[in-house]
């Protein structure tokens, strides 16, 4: 039923202007549409909706993941140069860490937070 349909990540934020600065200037996303106090960003073939909510930052799990393919290392370095700090999870099964990068076999990934604490990640996969 939904297997052939696109999906979108939806992230609650407490301060839309602060979130816009992060998503546009730090992550390099461009607004696709602004409507009713929210911003829709295009990211590859998908979209990311950022909207104000009193529940911003309450999710304790990964909210959005970018599959960066061969650009993984370069993107990690660029985010570091922009002041992004990466999360370290020492309790992931069958995982080692090389600096900030978690390694699970061929899979390499990092996690970081937006200004509201929404957990975002990058992986070296392609979709």
N, C-alpha and C positions, 0 to 999 in steps of 0.2 A: 504494500500500500504506500508507504512513505520512502521506500528504498531508493527511488529515482528522483526524489525531491531534495532541494537544497535546504540547509538548516542554518541558523544564525546563533552566535553567542550573544547573550544579553547580560549586561553588567550594570548593577546598581551603584551609584556614586552619591556622595553627600554634597559635593561642590562641583557643579558642572564645569565651571571655568577652570578649576584646578585639574579636573579630569581631562578637559580638552587640551590643556597645555601638555599633559603627559602623553596622551594618545596621539596628538598631532606632532608635537615637537620632539618628544623622546622616542616614540615608536614609529613615527613617520607616516601615520595613517592620514588619509585625506577625507574630509566629510563628504558624504554622498548626498545626504539630506538632513535637514534640521526641521523638526516638527514637534509641537506641543512640549517644548522644554527638553527634548531628547536629541541626540545626534546619532545618525547612522553612518558608519564608516564602511568603505569597501576595503577588503583585504583579500587579494587574490581573487578566487571565484566565490568567496563567501562575504558575509557582512557581520559587523559587530555593532550592536545597539548599546549605547551608553545613556542611561536615564537617571534622574535624581530620585532617591528613595530614602526613607528613614531606615531602611534595612541594609543600607550600603555596608559592605565589608563584613557581613555576618556569615558568609559562606566560608567554611574552613577547608574546602577542597578545591582542586584546580577548576577554574571557571572557563578558561579558554586556552587552547594550544595551537601554536603555529607550526606547521610542517615546513621546515626551512631547507631541506635537502642539503646539497653541497655548500650552501651559504651559511650553514650553522655556525662554524667557528668565527667567521667574519662578523656575523650579526651579534654574536655573544660579545666579541671585542668592542664593537661599536656601542652596544648598550652599556658596557662597562665604562667606556670613555665618556658617556653621558651621565654617569653617576648612578646607574642602576646597580643595586646590590642583589646578589643571588642567594636564594635559600639553600640550606644544606639539610638533607634528610638522611639520617644515618640508620633509619629503621626499615628501609626498603629491601625486601628480600632479593638475594642474588645480584646485588648492586654494589659497585665500587665507585669511588669518586676520584676524579683527576682534577684537583682544584675545585672549581665551582661546578664542573660537569659530572653528572651522574652517568655511569656506564652500565648498561645491561646488555651483554653480548655486543651486537653491532649497533644497538640503539644508544644514542647519546642525547642527554636532555638537561635542561636547566629550568629552574623555577624562580620567579620573582613576583613582587607585588606592585600593584598600582597604588596611588596615594591613599585609597580607601582600604587597602589590605586585600583586594581581590587577587587571588593567586592565578598567575599566568605562566605559561610554559612555552618552551621552544624544544623541538626535537629535530634530529637530522634525517627524518623520514621525508618522503615525497608522497603526495596523494594522487 
